[in-house]
């Protein structure tokens, strides 16, 4: 009786609109999911439980940012990126510790994810912070995680890594050209290094399955790249933003990051 009413109250339609830029939060997402999102493809309605889960994340951000201001550490909150042709986004907070500024990225995570992120942060969180450090020109940042189940906190100190940022920017420049200048659908990515099965939670699965067997409207008369094409695009290796081993977590040819000493306490310091 009451549950049904609450579910209906919290559920909502997801806004679908076209845009010509990427969000920082999309940095490790499947390029096809990004394509459908920026092109304004319709999403299924958001159910009440998912909406409440997102609201919990928003509450965590407000609570922690409020505490940072109360402690006199916060310099700014919800800091927008300076204008650039690729990414839009807002850093959660900038704090000052010992005369040095740090970008703080706040994440509320599932207990399983919290338990898994002991030696290093999640790759998508790490890459998001790297972009904020790059665009805001801050040398170091902190990923602050809260366990949704028991409010336990964990933090990771991260150095700005311009080589990683260059690779990410190069990938998204290629994706920007492919989507907005050539009007093409990105090929299916290599999923072997995904941290979780993005297809399981993707709101655009129906369109992706359809486009594997039918020509895409943006490319009339041509077949859409599929698994059979092994990700070939104009003779180049296909885009696989979420699984590029060069920025991946322990990918082949990439040393697994280790802890380094720091004068900022006992935070593990990472250079993925």
Secondary structure, DSSP 8 states (H G I E B T S, - for coil): -HHHHHHHHH-B-------SSEEGGGTTS-HHHHHHHHTT-----B-HHHHHHHHHHHHHHHHHHHHHHHTT-EEEEEEE----SSEE-EEEEEEEETTEEEEEEEEEE-HHHHHH-SSS--HHHHHHHHHHHHHHT-SEEEEEEEETTT--EEEEEEE--HHHHHHHHHHHHHHHIIIIIS---------TT-SS-HHHH-TTHHHHHHHTTS--GGGTTS----GGGTTEETTEE---TTT-TTTSSS-TTS--------SSSS-EEE--
